[in-house]
């Protein structure tokens, strides 16, 4: 599954998010299961990887 915030195209885009230099953001992710999920999944674990990509667009030639 791929999910984008802003436009992944290189260069500044009108839908891009801007984060000031030295700034920070907090992201929260929540996963829920359907009520019909069997109890055998209780206590189960998994791994997930997130990739965050950024580019400097201001002052780039």
C-alpha positions as CSV (number, residue, x, y, z in Angstrom):
1,X,0.0,0.0,0.0
2,X,1.3,3.4,-0.9
3,X,0.0,6.6,0.6
4,X,1.2,10.1,-0.3
5,X,0.8,13.4,1.4
6,X,1.5,16.0,-1.2
7,X,2.8,15.3,-4.7
8,X,5.8,12.8,-5.0
9,X,7.0,14.5,-8.2
10,X,10.4,16.1,-7.7
11,X,10.3,19.9,-7.2
12,X,7.8,22.2,-5.4
13,X,4.2,21.3,-5.9
14,X,1.1,23.2,-4.7
15,X,-0.1,20.2,-2.7
16,X,3.2,19.6,-0.9
17,X,3.4,20.1,2.9
18,X,6.0,22.5,4.1
19,X,8.0,22.0,7.3
20,X,10.3,24.8,8.4
21,X,14.0,24.0,8.9
22,X,14.5,22.7,12.3
23,X,10.8,22.0,12.6
24,X,9.0,18.8,13.7
25,X,5.7,17.1,13.2
26,X,4.1,14.3,15.1
27,X,2.3,11.5,13.2
28,X,-0.1,9.1,14.8
29,X,-1.1,5.8,13.1
30,X,-4.0,3.7,14.3
31,X,-4.8,0.2,13.0
32,X,-8.1,-1.5,13.9
33,X,-9.5,-4.9,13.2
34,X,-13.0,-5.8,12.2
35,X,-15.3,-7.0,15.0
36,X,-15.4,-10.4,13.3
37,X,-11.7,-10.9,13.7
38,X,-11.2,-14.2,15.6
39,X,-9.8,-14.2,19.1
40,X,-6.8,-16.2,17.9
41,X,-5.3,-12.8,16.8
42,X,-5.2,-11.5,20.3
43,X,-1.7,-10.9,21.4
44,X,-0.4,-11.3,17.9
45,X,2.5,-9.1,16.7
46,X,3.7,-7.8,13.4
47,X,6.2,-5.5,11.9
48,X,5.6,-2.5,9.7
49,X,8.0,-0.1,8.0
50,X,7.4,3.5,7.2
51,X,9.4,5.5,4.7
52,X,9.4,9.3,4.9
53,X,11.0,11.2,2.0
54,X,11.7,14.9,1.9
55,X,13.3,17.3,-0.4
56,X,14.5,20.9,-0.1
57,X,12.7,22.9,-2.7
58,X,13.4,26.5,-1.5
59,X,16.6,28.0,-2.9
60,X,17.3,25.1,-5.2
61,X,18.4,26.1,-8.7
